[in-house]
Amino acid sequence: MTANIATLAELLDAAGTTWRVYDIGRRVQKIDKATFADIESTTRPYPYPLAQHALLAIQFWDPKASTEPYVWFLKLPLDEQSKLVAASRDHFANMVLEAIGTQLLGSEEEQSKLDNNPYVFTPNANKRAAFNAQIKVELHQGASQYYEHTQLYMSGKLGWHQWQSIAVQGLADFAARLEHADNEVALLNAWDNLPAQVRQPLAAQLENIPVSTAVAEKLAQAVKNSIAQTDKISLIDNLRALSCTSAVGIGAQAVDAVLASPLAIDADICQVIAGRLWQHLQSPERLATFMENSARVVNEQPIFASIFADLVAIDTLRPHVLGMLRSEERSEHLSRAIGSLFS
């Protein structure tokens, strides 16, 4: 980069933009500027690594104009300690400077020069919808054209079977606006009635939302019901919807209920817990139980190695995960699974 521009934050500031950064990998969540500065300076690991990458959405706009914000969706590599690979960040920034200079707020044609950039990626439809919904709430903009119809459906007035006209963006807007109008009450009343065709994409939106204690309690009960019925599909949806709740204790209890059930050794359930409820694995006892279960999964492809690699990359979990390598109390299953990591 240039002598005056050493980070993406400095590049965005030099262009006179107002900007925000979001993780868009594990879930859609804002990263404050102080944390992003530490990430860029590599003084702290990336807090939400996914497959050794930081998946970022950087939104920026001209504070003096009413134009729509621009967005970069970036996939930047991380090192073995989950710290940003500065050389790759610099490479991306240099490509930006060469393509459009510091005039980041140019036309769509100028922005399109970055389309073939190796660090730019396209998030899946659920993540794009969630990001768009959250941005509109933060910028105090109206929801999409699909929002009101989704509200009407969630009220139960259309009939639960009338789901074909529900759009993913409408569900994202509904989830992002749970605190608005009677949306939370509607969700509480609707959840047990929703067909899988709606419950699944709605769960994919709720996993980005720190749902309230009331919603968490509802979902935790739904988790118990799914376990009692050995209903893996609904259990996955309930866990995803609950995963970002601000009621941490309720979320932890739900994970404990799953870990004590026969479904705890299902590959998909293990991956949901590791990928979306990882924060509850900071308890060494719960982590040990989870890893024991993961080692017992019977599947065409062993999943223990991928789960180990996923969790050891998370800074808050790494010491506990590595501590298991030295534990003398682990089972034969877990010892064999750990041994396979080095064979």
VEXDREN-2710 file (C-alpha; in Angstrom, 1 decimal):
% VEXDREN-2710
k/r/px/py/pz
1/MET/0.0/0.0/0.0
2/THR/1.0/3.6/0.1
3/ALA/3.0/5.3/2.8
4/ASN/-0.1/7.0/4.1
5/ILE/-2.5/4.0/3.8
6/ALA/-1.6/0.9/5.7
7/THR/-5.0/-0.7/6.5
8/LEU/-8.4/-1.1/5.1
9/ALA/-9.7/1.3/7.7
10/GLU/-7.2/3.9/6.6
11/LEU/-8.2/3.3/3.0
12/LEU/-11.9/3.8/3.8
13/ASP/-11.1/6.9/5.9
14/ALA/-8.9/8.4/3.1
15/ALA/-11.8/8.1/0.7
16/GLY/-14.0/10.2/3.0
17/THR/-16.5/7.4/3.6
18/THR/-18.6/6.4/6.6
19/TRP/-18.1/2.7/7.1
20/ARG/-19.1/-0.4/9.1
21/VAL/-17.7/-3.9/9.3
22/TYR/-19.7/-7.1/9.9
23/ASP/-18.7/-10.8/10.3
24/ILE/-20.8/-12.7/7.8
25/GLY/-19.3/-16.1/8.3
26/ARG/-20.6/-17.8/11.5
27/ARG/-23.4/-15.4/11.8
28/VAL/-24.1/-11.8/10.6
29/GLN/-22.9/-9.6/13.4
30/LYS/-21.3/-6.2/13.6
31/ILE/-17.6/-5.8/14.5
32/ASP/-16.8/-2.5/16.3
33/LYS/-14.1/-0.3/14.8
34/ALA/-11.7/-0.8/17.8
35/THR/-11.9/-4.6/17.4
36/PHE/-11.4/-4.3/13.7
37/ALA/-8.3/-2.1/14.3
38/ASP/-6.9/-4.8/16.5
39/ILE/-7.7/-7.4/13.9
40/GLU/-6.0/-5.4/11.1
41/SER/-2.9/-4.8/13.3
42/THR/-2.9/-8.5/14.1
43/THR/-2.7/-7.7/17.8
44/ARG/-5.7/-10.0/18.3
45/PRO/-7.0/-13.1/16.4
46/TYR/-10.1/-12.9/14.3
47/PRO/-12.9/-13.8/16.7
48/TYR/-15.2/-15.7/14.3
49/PRO/-12.9/-17.7/12.0
50/LEU/-14.5/-20.1/9.5
51/ALA/-12.4/-22.5/7.6
52/GLN/-9.3/-20.4/8.2
53/HIS/-10.8/-17.3/6.8
54/ALA/-12.4/-14.1/7.9
55/LEU/-15.6/-13.6/6.0
56/LEU/-16.4/-9.9/6.1
57/ALA/-19.0/-7.5/4.9
58/ILE/-17.6/-3.9/4.7
59/GLN/-20.3/-1.3/4.0
60/PHE/-19.4/2.2/3.2
61/TRP/-21.1/5.3/1.9
62/ASP/-20.8/9.0/1.3
63/PRO/-22.1/10.8/4.4
64/LYS/-22.9/13.9/2.3
65/ALA/-25.0/12.1/-0.3
66/SER/-28.2/10.1/-0.2
67/THR/-26.9/7.3/-2.4
68/GLU/-27.2/3.7/-1.5
69/PRO/-24.2/2.2/0.5
70/TYR/-21.6/0.2/-1.3
71/VAL/-20.6/-3.3/0.1
72/TRP/-17.5/-5.4/-0.2
73/PHE/-18.0/-9.0/0.7
74/LEU/-14.4/-10.2/1.5
75/LYS/-12.9/-13.6/2.3
76/LEU/-9.5/-13.0/3.8
77/PRO/-7.2/-15.8/4.9
78/LEU/-6.1/-16.3/8.5
79/ASP/-2.9/-17.9/9.8
80/GLU/-2.7/-20.8/12.2
81/GLN/-3.5/-18.5/15.2
82/SER/-6.5/-17.1/13.4
83/LYS/-4.8/-13.8/12.8
84/LEU/-5.3/-11.9/9.6
85/VAL/-2.7/-12.6/6.9
86/ALA/-1.6/-9.0/6.4
87/ALA/0.0/-9.7/3.0
88/SER/-3.4/-10.8/1.6
89/ARG/-5.1/-7.7/3.1
90/ASP/-2.4/-5.5/1.5
91/HIS/-2.8/-7.4/-1.8
92/PHE/-6.6/-6.7/-1.8
93/ALA/-6.1/-3.0/-0.9
94/ASN/-3.5/-2.6/-3.6
95/MET/-5.8/-4.1/-6.2
96/VAL/-8.5/-1.6/-5.1
97/LEU/-6.0/1.3/-5.4
98/GLU/-4.9/0.2/-8.9
99/ALA/-8.5/-0.4/-10.1
100/ILE/-10.3/2.7/-8.7
101/GLY/-7.8/4.6/-6.6
102/THR/-9.1/6.2/-3.3
103/GLN/-12.3/7.3/-5.0
104/LEU/-14.2/4.4/-3.6
105/LEU/-17.6/6.1/-4.0
106/GLY/-17.5/6.1/-7.8
107/SER/-20.0/4.5/-10.2
108/GLU/-21.2/0.9/-10.2
109/GLU/-19.0/0.5/-13.4
110/GLU/-15.9/1.4/-11.4
111/GLN/-16.9/-0.9/-8.5
112/SER/-17.4/-3.7/-11.0
113/LYS/-13.6/-3.6/-11.7
114/LEU/-13.3/-5.5/-8.4
115/ASP/-15.6/-8.3/-9.4
116/ASN/-12.8/-10.7/-10.3
117/ASN/-10.8/-9.9/-7.2
118/PRO/-9.7/-13.1/-5.6
119/TYR/-10.8/-11.9/-2.1
120/VAL/-14.4/-11.0/-3.1
121/PHE/-17.0/-13.6/-2.6
122/THR/-20.8/-14.0/-2.8
123/PRO/-22.5/-15.0/0.5
124/ASN/-25.3/-17.5/0.4
125/ALA/-28.9/-16.2/0.1
126/ASN/-29.6/-16.5/3.8
127/LYS/-26.6/-14.4/4.8
128/ARG/-27.3/-11.8/2.1
129/ALA/-30.9/-11.5/3.3
130/ALA/-29.9/-11.2/7.0
131/PHE/-27.2/-8.6/6.2
132/ASN/-29.6/-6.6/4.1
133/ALA/-32.3/-6.7/6.9
134/GLN/-29.8/-5.7/9.6
135/ILE/-28.4/-2.8/7.6
136/LYS/-31.9/-1.4/6.9
137/VAL/-32.7/-1.5/10.6
138/GLU/-29.4/0.2/11.6
139/LEU/-29.8/2.9/9.0
140/HIS/-33.5/3.4/9.9
141/GLN/-34.7/2.5/6.5
142/GLY/-37.8/0.7/5.5
143/ALA/-38.0/-3.1/5.2
144/SER/-38.3/-4.9/1.9
145/GLN/-41.6/-5.3/0.0
146/TYR/-41.9/-8.8/1.4
147/TYR/-42.0/-7.8/5.1
148/GLU/-45.7/-7.0/5.5
149/HIS/-46.8/-10.2/3.9
150/THR/-44.5/-12.1/6.2
151/GLN/-46.0/-10.3/9.2
152/LEU/-49.4/-11.3/8.1
153/TYR/-48.4/-14.9/7.6
154/MET/-46.8/-15.0/11.0
155/SER/-50.0/-13.7/12.6
156/GLY/-51.6/-16.9/11.5
157/LYS/-54.4/-15.1/9.6
158/LEU/-53.4/-16.6/6.2
159/GLY/-53.2/-20.2/7.4
160/TRP/-49.9/-22.0/8.1
161/HIS/-50.2/-24.0/4.8
162/GLN/-50.1/-20.7/2.8
163/TRP/-46.3/-20.6/2.9
164/GLN/-45.4/-20.7/-0.8
165/SER/-45.5/-16.9/-1.2
166/ILE/-43.2/-16.2/1.8
167/ALA/-39.8/-14.8/0.7
168/VAL/-36.5/-15.3/2.5
169/GLN/-36.0/-11.5/2.6
170/GLY/-39.3/-11.2/4.3
171/LEU/-38.3/-13.7/6.9
172/ALA/-35.0/-11.8/7.4
173/ASP/-36.8/-8.5/7.8
174/PHE/-39.2/-10.1/10.3
175/ALA/-36.3/-11.6/12.4
176/ALA/-34.4/-8.3/12.4
177/ARG/-37.5/-6.5/13.6
178/LEU/-38.6/-8.8/16.3
179/GLU/-38.8/-5.9/18.7
180/HIS/-41.1/-3.9/16.4
181/ALA/-44.9/-4.0/16.5
182/ASP/-46.2/-7.4/17.7
183/ASN/-43.6/-9.4/15.9
184/GLU/-42.2/-11.2/19.0
185/VAL/-45.6/-12.2/20.2
186/ALA/-46.5/-13.4/16.7
187/LEU/-43.3/-15.5/16.7
188/LEU/-44.0/-17.0/20.1
189/ASN/-47.5/-18.0/19.0
190/ALA/-46.5/-19.2/15.6
191/TRP/-43.3/-21.2/16.2
192/ASP/-44.9/-24.6/17.0
193/ASN/-47.3/-24.3/14.1
194/LEU/-44.8/-23.4/11.4
195/PRO/-44.3/-26.0/8.6
196/ALA/-40.7/-27.0/8.0
197/GLN/-40.7/-25.0/4.8
198/VAL/-40.9/-21.8/6.8
199/ARG/-39.3/-22.8/10.1
200/GLN/-36.0/-23.8/8.5
201/PRO/-35.3/-20.5/6.6
202/LEU/-36.7/-18.5/9.6
203/ALA/-34.3/-20.4/11.9
204/ALA/-31.5/-19.4/9.5
205/GLN/-32.4/-15.8/10.1
206/LEU/-32.9/-16.0/13.9
207/GLU/-29.5/-17.4/14.3
208/ASN/-28.2/-13.9/13.7
209/ILE/-30.5/-12.3/16.2
210/PRO/-29.9/-12.1/20.0
211/VAL/-33.5/-13.2/20.8
212/SER/-35.0/-12.2/24.1
213/THR/-35.4/-14.4/27.2
214/ALA/-39.1/-15.0/26.3
215/VAL/-38.2/-16.3/22.9
216/ALA/-35.3/-18.3/24.2
217/GLU/-37.5/-20.0/26.7
218/LYS/-39.9/-20.9/24.0
219/LEU/-37.1/-22.3/21.8
220/ALA/-35.5/-24.2/24.7
221/GLN/-38.8/-26.0/25.3
222/ALA/-39.0/-26.7/21.6
223/VAL/-35.5/-28.2/21.8
224/LYS/-36.7/-30.6/24.6
225/ASN/-39.7/-31.5/22.6
226/SER/-37.6/-32.4/19.6
227/ILE/-35.3/-34.5/21.7
228/ALA/-38.3/-36.3/23.2
229/GLN/-39.7/-37.0/19.8
230/THR/-36.2/-37.9/18.3
231/ASP/-36.9/-35.3/15.7
232/LYS/-33.5/-34.3/14.3
233/ILE/-34.8/-31.9/11.7
234/SER/-36.8/-29.8/14.1
235/LEU/-34.0/-30.0/16.7
236/ILE/-31.6/-28.4/14.2
237/ASP/-34.0/-25.6/13.5
238/ASN/-34.6/-25.0/17.2
239/LEU/-30.9/-24.9/18.0
240/ARG/-30.1/-22.5/15.2
241/ALA/-32.9/-20.2/16.2
242/LEU/-31.7/-20.2/19.8
243/SER/-28.0/-20.0/19.1
244/CYS/-27.5/-16.2/19.3
245/THR/-29.8/-15.5/22.3
246/SER/-28.8/-13.0/24.9
247/ALA/-30.2/-15.4/27.5
248/VAL/-26.9/-17.3/27.7
249/GLY/-28.0/-19.6/30.5
250/ILE/-31.0/-20.8/28.7
251/GLY/-28.9/-21.5/25.6
252/ALA/-26.4/-23.4/27.7
253/GLN/-29.1/-25.5/29.3
254/ALA/-30.5/-26.4/25.8
255/VAL/-27.0/-27.5/24.7
256/ASP/-26.7/-29.7/27.8
257/ALA/-30.0/-31.3/27.1
258/VAL/-28.9/-32.2/23.6
259/LEU/-25.5/-33.5/24.9
260/ALA/-27.3/-35.8/27.3
261/SER/-29.6/-37.2/24.5
262/PRO/-29.0/-40.0/21.9
263/LEU/-29.0/-37.3/19.2
264/ALA/-25.7/-36.0/20.7
265/ILE/-23.8/-38.4/18.5
266/ASP/-25.4/-37.4/15.3
267/ALA/-23.0/-35.8/12.8
268/ASP/-25.4/-32.9/11.8
269/ILE/-26.2/-32.1/15.4
270/CYS/-22.5/-32.0/16.3
271/GLN/-21.8/-29.6/13.4
272/VAL/-24.7/-27.3/14.4
273/ILE/-23.3/-27.1/18.0
274/ALA/-19.8/-26.4/16.8
275/GLY/-20.7/-24.0/14.1
276/ARG/-23.4/-22.0/15.8
277/LEU/-23.4/-22.6/19.5
278/TRP/-19.6/-22.6/20.0
279/GLN/-19.7/-20.0/22.7
280/HIS/-21.3/-22.5/25.1
281/LEU/-18.3/-24.8/24.7
282/GLN/-16.1/-22.4/26.7
283/SER/-17.0/-24.5/29.7
284/PRO/-14.3/-27.2/29.8
285/GLU/-16.7/-29.8/31.1
286/ARG/-19.3/-29.1/28.4
287/LEU/-16.5/-29.1/25.7
288/ALA/-15.2/-32.4/27.0
289/THR/-18.6/-34.0/26.7
290/PHE/-19.2/-32.5/23.3
291/MET/-15.8/-33.8/22.0
292/GLU/-16.5/-37.2/23.5
293/ASN/-19.8/-37.3/21.6
294/SER/-18.1/-36.1/18.4
295/ALA/-15.6/-38.9/18.7
296/ARG/-18.4/-41.5/18.8
297/VAL/-20.2/-40.3/15.6
298/VAL/-20.6/-43.1/13.2
299/ASN/-20.6/-41.6/9.7
300/GLU/-19.3/-42.2/6.2
301/GLN/-16.8/-39.4/6.7
302/PRO/-15.3/-39.0/10.2
303/ILE/-16.2/-35.5/11.5
304/PHE/-14.0/-35.3/14.6
305/ALA/-11.0/-33.9/12.7
306/SER/-13.1/-31.1/11.0
307/ILE/-14.8/-30.2/14.4
308/PHE/-11.4/-30.2/16.1
309/ALA/-9.9/-27.9/13.4
310/ASP/-13.0/-25.6/13.6
311/LEU/-12.9/-25.2/17.4
312/VAL/-9.2/-25.0/17.9
313/ALA/-9.2/-22.0/15.5
314/ILE/-11.4/-20.0/17.9
315/ASP/-9.3/-18.0/20.3
316/THR/-11.6/-18.4/23.3
317/LEU/-11.7/-22.1/22.8
318/ARG/-8.2/-22.9/21.7
319/PRO/-6.6/-23.4/25.2
320/HIS/-9.4/-25.8/26.2
321/VAL/-9.3/-27.8/23.0
322/LEU/-5.5/-28.1/23.1
323/GLY/-5.8/-29.0/26.8
324/MET/-7.7/-32.1/25.8
325/LEU/-4.6/-33.4/24.0
326/ARG/-2.9/-33.7/27.4
327/SER/-5.9/-35.0/29.4
328/GLU/-5.5/-38.4/31.0
329/GLU/-9.2/-38.7/31.7
330/ARG/-10.4/-39.0/28.2
331/SER/-12.2/-42.1/26.9
332/GLU/-10.8/-44.7/24.6
333/HIS/-13.0/-43.3/21.8
334/LEU/-11.7/-39.8/22.3
335/SER/-8.1/-41.0/22.6
336/ARG/-8.4/-42.9/19.3
337/ALA/-10.0/-39.9/17.6
338/ILE/-7.3/-37.6/18.8
339/GLY/-4.6/-40.1/17.7
340/SER/-6.1/-40.1/14.2
341/LEU/-5.4/-36.4/14.0
342/PHE/-1.6/-37.1/14.0
343/SER/-1.6/-40.3/12.0
END
